[in-house]
Amino acid sequence: MAYYAALTSLMELLDDIIHGGRYPNFLLGRQEIMKSLRKKFSLLLDSLKDYSSKGDEAADRVEGRIRDAAYQAQDVIEFGISNEVDSCFLQQTVEDLAESLREVEEEVDSTLEELAMAMAMEEGTQRSQDLPLQRPYSGAGDILVGIDEDLLNIKEQLCGHSSRLQVIAIVGMGGIGKTTLARAAFDDPLIVEYFDCRAWVTISQVYSMEQICRSILESFGANKNNNILAVSKAHLMELLHKHLFGRRYLIVMDDIWARDAWNDMKRVFPDNSNGSRIVLTTRLLDLAYYVSSGFIQQKSFLDEDNSWHLLQNKVFGQEACSPELEDIGKLITKTCGGLPLAIVAAATILSTNRTRYHWKAVAENLNSKLSRDNDMIFHVLFRESYNNLPHHLKACFLYMASFPEDCEIDVSKLIKLWIAEGLVRSVDGSKSLKQVAEECLVDLVQRSLVMVSKKRANGEFKSCILHDLYRDFCIRRASEEHFFHMDRDWVENARHINIHGTFRYHVRPYNIGNLIRSILLFGKTFGSNFSAIEPSSLKQLRVLGERVTTTWPIPEEIFQMLHLKYLDLYLEGLKPGACLPASISALKNLQTLIIFTPYAYSVAVPPEIWKMTWLNHLIISAMTLPSVPLVDAQKLEHLETLMTVKNFLFTKEAIEVIPNLRKLKISCRGDKESDIWEMHCLNNLVHLHRLEELKIRILSTLYSNVDWMFSRFVFPLNLRKLSLQGCKFSWEEMTVVGWLPELLVLRLREDSVVGEEWEPRKGEFRRLKFLLIERLDLKCWRAQHTNFPCLEHLKIKECFNLEEIPAGIGDVPTLESIKLYGSELARNSAILIQENQQRYKTGLLQVHIFD
């Protein structure tokens, strides 16, 4: 996997030099060798499209050669660029650098030959391989725990509903109990009696149509009277179709991985209109949707009680657990994260020695024992899932283990890091890197490798999490492939390191070599954790995060990191009025700059910021931006995120400099007499045609009703999320917001709107899914379900005067939740809406009331 990450990172660098005009001086006299090198590595990248790693010694060797060649080329080029920029180095001659790169080209040619041989051997092996259909049954289902409701659902689908042929999909991550559930239904006496014939076949990643058909026929006893071993695939399919025709049958296709497997097989299953059923188990959510007739059973983790019950039964059987082992046993099941296969494997280890000493030792190192020493866990969870991933997903998947154990990973930050590390690539340029990264995450979720822990109000992923066992595997695999190393467990010339733990002033600086490209620091900080790194090692750094703590002023060494693309800092010792140095513009490759400040102190940004044309995300707790240059202003065409900006004038010239902004958070201050909206030129925001998310906070020095100020306010038409505070609009003027055609999320915070009565007009808020009303003086709210036809979530906080939630809101068919905080008068109306829903069974509305 590291080989693919190294290739994509190098290709990004070469494209920047050849096509992006990043380093024009460096390219002078080197065009020919740069283009030749790109052609060679492009050919290597294209060759990998048909290459599937087997994880054996031969594959490791060729992948290591690809990785090392890409690393070598990147090192030669980036050191050459640094040497030309840094005056303390002598310029490297064109001939010297070209000679070094020609050596890399020779290595690429040799590697391509070895790769072709490896692919030819792999193809031959697959053709000659006798493909087993049956996988050893894990035994995790011998004791059925926590599946009663799921089993009832499956049995209802098998025996009831339509008489037409139905396909039922059971989906979930490896080891979660899909096969156990399917087997429990398959062997249930009611099901055995209901169907005329039943067959169970395991598909797996590499399958043979002939053997699938043969296996099903043999389950029906067809081989007793017919010799089916030598017949053709077409004849086998015909025999199976004839055998099933007119009979009520149940076929379980266990562990299916590809649409092709289903498309090949579905032709042999006749629809006899007699209640025949097919059950498929898979780890792939998109495949489940593709094959199912509408019903999908998503298998979830066991809760703590059922996890402990399963462990007890596997270890003790009918015996009682010793009280001295119960607390450790429950800790072990909690570590297993509700995964039945992990619990069964842990029980096997615990059964060998039922002493507190042994169990305590297992608890301290459980994940390592399971992922490294248990063949069943390794095969089911890791080898099958990981080896089936395409190259680009392997890199993204392993990278997620960089984050701490049990960490809810912020999706927005993860995507920025994937891009900065060069892990994602837009093949034809039709999609942005952000879109490609988002699709990668969706793919990993659909493959049941990554769990979504939180979603945004509009349904997008907000945070995700990696199961502990997967994380442990990823850490081990990443280290083996020299992709990244954890803490002090890195090797010489490591390129990506993650440091977890506590940092103190007296920690001896890490000397990590000068090839390091990425550092992520996690853990509690006492003083500066940046001081734990030897600055001279960081010349070629691309990524420096996660919330790196350093004291003000920012160390100058950071501004010498020419290749830096991602920088995330927490500034200690910051004083009001501090200004970032002009030398920040030396970071010409910077894509993401994140700065958090204590007490939300504002940081002044220098005029040089307008020269950083590759910047994608500028995120500072609070900042003041300089005016845009009136002469020779450069467009920041890549800038998508700008937050939080204080008292900036969004003049026409400023808007022209940031044309592609998608996310903006601003704070404006004025006094009673000032027209704050016009003073800060906020109406010009309507010209930000790509703006999707806008947060506005207006602070008046003196309180007054200033709704007269906003009679001409407008917003960009493509807004999807809007948050307002202190604007003091009238409810009548909210029509401007209501008619925004793409608006999905609306947050109306304190003093955003003034007035006691609100009655939306017909046709407004047509796509709104989430509405927050917080600390407003609203008293009477009149609305019908037609005013918010797509609303899913309503949150009302501290609206003390609100008399009731309109009854019509309860009739919105899409409404999922109402949350009421400290709004005592509206409590009864919320309860009434919920009771009506329950009485008429019109939905699954959840009402939560908090004092």
Long-range contacts (C-beta under 8 A, 24 or more apart in sequence): 1-53, 1-63, 1-391, 1-394, 1-395, 1-398, 1-477, 1-481, 1-483, 2-63, 2-67, 2-395, 2-478, 2-481, 2-482, 2-483, 3-63, 3-64, 3-66, 3-67, 3-70, 3-481, 4-48, 4-391, 4-392, 4-394, 4-395, 5-395, 5-421, 5-422, 5-423, 5-483, 6-66, 6-67, 6-70, 6-71, 6-74, 7-41, 7-44, 7-45, 7-48, 7-66, 7-70, 8-45, 8-392, 8-395, 8-422, 8-423, 8-424, 8-425, 9-70, 9-74, 9-421, 9-422, 9-423, 9-517, 10-41, 10-70, 10-73, 10-74, 11-38, 11-41, 11-42, 11-45, 11-425, 12-422, 12-425, 13-74, 13-77, 13-78, 13-422, 14-38, 14-41, 14-77, 17-77, 22-588, 22-589, 23-81, 25-84, 26-80, 26-81, 26-84, 29-94, 30-94, 30-97, 30-98, 33-97, 33-98, 33-101, 33-102, 36-105, 37-73, 37-101, 37-104, 37-105, 40-105, 40-108, 40-109, 41-70, 41-73, 41-108, 43-112, 44-108, 44-111, 44-112, 44-115, 47-112, 47-115, 47-116, 47-119, 48-115, 48-391, 50-119, 51-115, 51-118, 51-119, 51-122, 51-391, 52-122, 52-387, 53-387, 54-122, 54-387, 55-383, 55-387, 58-118, 58-121, 59-118, 61-114, 62-111, 62-114, 62-115, 62-118, 63-481, 65-107, 65-110, 65-111, 65-114, 66-111, 66-115, 67-481, 67-482, 68-107, 69-104, 69-107, 69-108, 69-111, 71-495, 71-515, 72-104, 72-107, 73-101, 73-104, 75-515, 75-540, 76-100, 76-101, 76-104, 77-101, 78-540, 78-563, 79-540, 81-562, 81-563, 82-539, 82-540, 82-562, 82-563, 85-562, 86-539, 86-560, 86-562, 126-206, 129-206, 131-206, 131-207, 131-208, 131-211, 133-201, 133-202, 133-203, 133-204, 133-207, 133-208, 133-211, 133-212, 133-215, 134-202, 134-215, 135-202, 135-204, 135-255, 137-179, 137-183, 138-175, 138-179, 138-341, 138-344, 138-376, 138-380, 139-344, 140-175, 140-177, 140-180, 140-340, 140-341, 140-343, 140-344, 141-177, 141-179, 141-180, 141-181, 141-183, 141-184, 143-310, 143-313, 143-314, 144-180, 144-184, 145-302, 145-306, 145-309, 145-310, 145-313, 145-340, 146-302, 146-303, 146-306, 146-307, 146-309, 146-310, 147-177, 147-180, 147-181, 147-184, 150-181, 150-297, 150-299, 151-181, 151-184, 151-185, 151-188, 153-297, 154-181, 154-182, 154-185, 154-279, 154-297, 155-185, 155-188, 155-190, 155-191, 157-277, 157-295, 158-185, 158-191, 158-194, 158-250, 158-277, 158-279, 159-190, 159-191, 159-194, 159-275, 162-275, 162-293, 163-273, 163-274, 163-275, 164-271, 164-273, 164-293, 165-269, 165-270, 165-271, 165-272, 165-273, 165-276, 165-277, 165-278, 165-293, 166-276, 166-277, 166-278, 166-293, 166-295, 167-277, 167-278, 167-279, 167-280, 167-291, 167-292, 167-293, 168-277, 168-278, 168-279, 168-280, 168-292, 168-293, 168-295, 168-296, 168-297, 169-279, 169-280, 169-281, 169-282, 169-287, 169-288, 169-289, 169-291, 169-292, 169-295, 169-296, 169-297, 170-279, 170-280, 170-281, 170-282, 170-288, 170-296, 170-297, 170-299, 171-281, 171-282, 171-283, 171-284, 171-285, 171-287, 171-288, 171-296, 171-297, 171-298, 171-299, 171-448, 172-283, 172-298, 172-299, 172-300, 172-448, 173-283, 173-339, 173-381, 173-385, 173-448, 173-449, 173-451, 173-467, 174-283, 174-341, 174-380, 174-381, 174-384, 174-385, 174-448, 175-339, 175-340, 175-341, 175-342, 175-377, 175-380, 175-381, 176-299, 176-300, 176-301, 176-339, 176-340, 176-341, 176-448, 177-299, 177-340, 177-341, 178-254, 178-281, 178-282, 178-283, 178-299, 179-254, 179-255, 179-281, 180-340, 181-297, 181-299, 182-252, 182-254, 182-279, 182-281, 185-279, 186-250, 186-252, 186-279, 191-250, 194-248, 194-275, 195-248, 195-249, 195-250, 195-276, 195-277, 196-247, 196-248, 196-249, 197-243, 197-244, 197-247, 197-248, 197-249, 197-250, 198-249, 198-250, 198-251, 198-252, 199-249, 199-250, 199-251, 199-252, 200-251, 200-252, 200-254, 201-251, 201-252, 201-253, 201-254, 202-254, 202-255, 203-253, 203-254, 203-255, 203-256, 203-257, 203-261, 204-255, 204-257, 204-384, 205-257, 205-258, 205-384, 205-387, 205-388, 207-261, 209-233, 209-236, 209-237, 209-264, 209-265, 210-236, 212-265, 213-237, 213-239, 213-240, 213-268, 216-240, 216-251, 217-243, 237-267, 237-268, 240-268, 241-267, 241-268, 241-269, 241-270, 244-268, 244-269, 244-270, 244-272, 244-276, 245-270, 245-272, 246-270, 246-272, 247-272, 247-274, 247-276, 248-272, 248-274, 248-275, 248-276, 249-276, 249-277, 250-276, 250-277, 250-278, 250-279, 251-277, 251-278, 251-279, 252-278, 252-279, 252-280, 252-281, 253-278, 253-279, 253-280, 253-281, 254-280, 254-281, 255-281, 255-282, 256-280, 256-281, 256-282, 256-287, 256-291, 257-282, 257-283, 257-284, 257-287, 257-388, 258-287, 259-287, 259-290, 259-291, 262-287, 262-290, 262-291, 283-385, 283-447, 283-448, 283-449, 284-446, 284-447, 284-448, 285-445, 285-446, 285-447, 285-448, 286-446, 300-338, 301-337, 301-338, 301-339, 302-338, 302-339, 302-340, 302-343, 303-338, 304-330, 304-333, 304-334, 304-338, 307-333, 307-334, 307-336, 307-338, 307-343, 308-333, 310-340, 310-343, 310-344, 310-347, 311-343, 311-346, 311-347, 311-350, 314-343, 314-344, 314-347, 314-348, 314-351, 315-347, 315-350, 315-351, 315-354, 322-354, 324-356, 325-354, 325-356, 325-359, 328-356, 328-359, 328-360, 328-363, 329-359, 331-363, 332-359, 332-362, 332-363, 332-366, 335-363, 335-366, 335-367, 335-468, 336-366, 336-469, 337-467, 337-468, 337-469, 339-467, 339-469, 341-376, 341-377, 341-380, 341-381, 342-370, 342-377, 342-469, 345-370, 345-374, 345-376, 345-377, 346-370, 348-374, 349-374, 367-468, 367-469, 367-471, 367-472, 368-472, 370-469, 370-472, 371-469, 371-472, 371-473, 371-476, 372-472, 372-476, 377-469, 378-473, 381-469, 381-470, 381-473, 382-470, 382-473, 385-447, 385-448, 385-449, 386-473, 386-477, 389-447, 389-449, 392-423, 392-424, 392-425, 392-440, 393-440, 393-443, 393-444, 393-447, 395-423, 395-483, 396-423, 396-424, 396-437, 396-440, 396-441, 396-444, 397-444, 397-449, 397-450, 397-474, 398-474, 398-477, 398-478, 398-481, 398-483, 398-484, 399-423, 399-478, 399-483, 399-484, 400-450, 400-464, 400-466, 400-471, 400-474, 401-466, 401-470, 401-471, 401-472, 401-474, 401-475, 401-478, 402-484, 402-496, 402-498, 402-520, 403-466, 403-522, 404-500, 404-522, 404-523, 405-468, 405-471, 406-465, 406-468, 407-465, 408-453, 408-454, 408-463, 408-464, 408-465, 409-463, 409-464, 409-465, 409-466, 410-462, 410-463, 411-441, 411-460, 411-461, 411-462, 411-463, 411-464, 413-546, 414-441, 414-464, 415-441, 416-566, 416-591, 416-592, 416-616, 416-617, 417-543, 417-545, 417-566, 419-591, 419-616, 420-542, 420-543, 420-565, 420-566, 420-591, 420-592, 421-496, 421-517, 421-518, 421-542, 421-543, 421-566, 422-542, 434-640, 456-745, 457-721, 457-744, 457-745, 457-769, 457-770, 457-792, 457-793, 458-720, 458-721, 458-744, 458-745, 458-769, 458-770, 459-769, 484-518, 498-522, 499-523, 499-529, 499-532, 502-526, 503-527, 503-528, 503-529, 503-532, 503-549, 505-531, 507-531, 507-532, 509-533, 509-534, 510-534, 510-537, 511-537, 512-537, 513-537, 514-539, 514-540, 515-540, 516-540, 516-541, 517-541, 517-542, 517-543, 517-563, 518-542, 518-543, 519-543, 519-544, 519-545, 520-545, 520-546, 521-545, 521-546, 521-547, 521-548, 521-549, 522-546, 525-549, 525-570, 527-551, 527-572, 528-572, 530-555, 542-566, 544-568, 545-594, 547-594, 547-596, 552-578, 553-578, 553-581, 554-580, 554-581, 556-583, 559-583, 559-584, 559-586, 559-587, 560-586, 561-587, 562-586, 562-587, 562-588, 562-589, 563-589, 564-589, 564-590, 565-589, 565-590, 565-591, 565-592, 566-590, 566-591, 566-592, 567-592, 567-593, 567-594, 568-592, 568-594, 569-594, 569-595, 569-596, 570-595, 570-596, 570-597, 571-595, 571-596, 571-597, 571-598, 571-603, 572-598, 574-598, 574-601, 574-603, 575-601, 576-601, 576-602, 577-602, 577-604, 578-603, 578-604, 579-603, 579-604, 579-605, 579-606, 580-604, 580-605, 580-606, 581-606, 582-606, 582-607, 582-608, 584-608, 584-609, 584-612, 585-609, 585-611, 585-612, 587-612, 588-612, 588-614, 589-614, 590-614, 590-615, 591-615, 591-616, 591-617, 591-638, 592-616, 592-617, 592-619, 593-617, 593-618, 593-619, 593-620, 594-619, 594-620, 595-619, 595-620, 595-621, 595-623, 596-620, 596-621, 597-621, 597-622, 602-646, 610-634, 610-636, 610-657, 612-636, 613-637, 613-638, 614-638, 615-639, 616-640, 616-641, 617-641, 618-642, 618-643, 619-643, 620-644, 622-646, 622-667, 624-648, 627-651, 627-654, 628-653, 628-654, 628-657, 633-657, 635-659, 643-695, 644-695, 647-680, 648-680, 649-679, 649-680, 649-681, 650-680, 650-681, 650-682, 650-684, 650-685, 651-681, 651-684, 652-681, 652-684, 652-687, 654-681, 654-684, 655-684, 655-685, 655-687, 655-688, 658-688, 659-688, 659-689, 659-690, 660-690, 661-688, 661-690, 661-691, 662-690, 662-691, 662-692, 662-693, 663-691, 663-692, 663-693, 663-694, 664-688, 664-691, 664-693, 664-694, 664-695, 665-694, 665-695, 666-695, 666-696, 666-697, 667-697, 667-698, 667-699, 668-696, 668-697, 668-698, 668-699, 669-698, 669-699, 669-700, 669-701, 670-698, 670-699, 670-700, 670-701, 671-700, 671-701, 671-702, 672-700, 672-701, 672-702, 672-704, 672-706, 675-709, 676-700, 676-706, 676-709, 677-709, 677-710, 677-713, 677-727, 678-709, 682-713, 683-712, 683-713, 683-714, 685-715, 685-716, 686-714, 686-715, 686-716, 686-717, 687-716, 688-716, 689-716, 689-717, 689-718, 690-718, 691-716, 691-718, 691-719, 692-718, 692-719, 692-720, 692-721, 692-742, 693-719, 693-720, 693-721, 693-722, 694-719, 694-721, 694-722, 694-723, 695-722, 695-723, 696-723, 696-724, 696-725, 696-727, 697-725, 697-726, 697-749, 698-725, 698-726, 698-727, 698-728, 699-726, 700-726, 700-728, 705-754, 707-733, 707-754, 715-740, 717-741, 717-742, 718-742, 719-743, 720-744, 720-745, 721-745, 721-746, 721-747, 722-746, 722-747, 723-747, 723-749, 724-748, 724-749, 724-752, 724-753, 725-749, 725-750, 725-751, 725-752, 726-750, 726-751, 726-752, 727-751, 727-752, 727-753, 728-752, 728-753, 728-754, 729-753, 729-754, 730-754, 730-755, 731-755, 731-757, 731-758, 731-759, 731-778, 734-758, 734-760, 735-761, 735-764, 738-764, 738-765, 739-763, 739-764, 741-766, 741-767, 742-767, 743-767, 743-768, 744-768, 744-769, 744-770, 745-769, 745-770, 746-770, 746-771, 746-772, 747-772, 747-774, 748-772, 748-773, 748-774, 748-776, 749-774, 749-775, 750-774, 750-775, 750-776, 751-775, 751-776, 752-776, 753-778, 756-780, 756-801, 757-781, 757-782, 758-782, 758-783, 759-783, 760-787, 760-788, 761-787, 762-786, 762-787, 765-791, 766-790, 769-793, 769-814, 770-795, 771-795, 772-796, 772-797, 773-797, 773-799, 773-802, 774-798, 774-799, 775-799, 777-801, 778-802, 779-803, 781-805, 781-806, 782-806, 783-808, 783-809, 784-808, 784-811, 785-809, 785-810, 785-811, 785-812, 785-813, 788-812, 789-814, 790-814, 791-815, 792-816, 792-817, 793-817, 793-819, 794-818, 794-819, 795-819, 795-821, 796-820, 796-821, 796-823, 796-826, 797-821, 797-822, 797-823, 798-822, 798-823, 799-823, 799-826, 800-824, 800-825, 801-825, 802-826, 803-829, 804-828, 804-829, 805-829, 805-830, 805-833, 807-832, 807-833, 807-836, 809-833, 810-834, 810-836, 810-837, 810-845, 811-842, 813-842, 813-843, 815-843, 815-845, 816-843, 816-844, 816-845, 816-846, 817-845, 817-846, 817-847, 817-848, 818-845, 818-846, 818-847, 818-848, 819-847, 819-848, 819-850, 820-847, 820-848, 820-849, 820-850, 821-850, 822-850, 822-851
